[in-house]
C-alpha cells in the first residue's frame, strides 16, 4: 500500500465515524427550526450539544492518532492522549478506560501507535467492557500494552493479519486503516507488535519500539 492509498483509507474511516454525530447535528438544527414547544426545543438543544461534543471528541482523537500532530513537537502530553481516548470511549460506548502510563510525555510515534492499538481493541469490545492502556519508557525502549476484557470480543482475522504482517491477504478496507498504520508505525521504528490468541473474553496487544524511534 502506498501513501495515497493509506491517506484515502484514513479519510474514509474518519468520514465514517463522523457521519453519525454530524448527521445528528443536521437533524437537530432542522427540528429546532420547526419546533415551538419549549420542552421539545430543550431536547433539541441537548441533542445538538451531545452531537457537537461527540464530533469534537472524534476529531481530537483522529488528529492525534492519524494526523501529523505537529503542534506537539516530538512528544505528546500523556494527558492529551488519555483525554482523546476518553472522548472516543465514553459512557455511551459502555467501555471503562483504565490509563496506566507511567510517563507525563510520550514520544509522538509511540503515542500514535498506542492510540491506534487502543482504538482497535476498543472496537473489538462489541458489547462493552474494560480497556486498560499502559506504557513504560526506559532508556532503550518504549513498551505498550493494551488489555481488553468484555462479554464478547470480536477482532476480525483480517485485522489480526494486518497488524502482524501489514497485509490482509487482499484489499485493505477503511476499518483496517488503523491496523495498517499501527503496523507501519511499529515496523518503521524497528519495533514489533504481539497479539494474544483469539479469546471470547480477553484481548491483549503489546508493542515494543526502540527509544527515540
Secondary structure, DSSP 8 states (H G I E B T S, - for coil): --HHHHHHHHHHHHHHHHHHHHHHHHHHHHHHHH---HHHHHHHHHHHHHHHHHHHHHHHHHHHHTS--GGGTTEEEHHHHHHHHHHHS-GGGTEEEEEEE--SEEEHHHHHHHHHHHHHHHHHBTT-EEEEEEEEE-SSEEEEEEEEE-S-B---HHHHHHHHHS--SS---GGGHHHHHHHHHHHHTT-EEEE----SSEEEEEEEEETT-
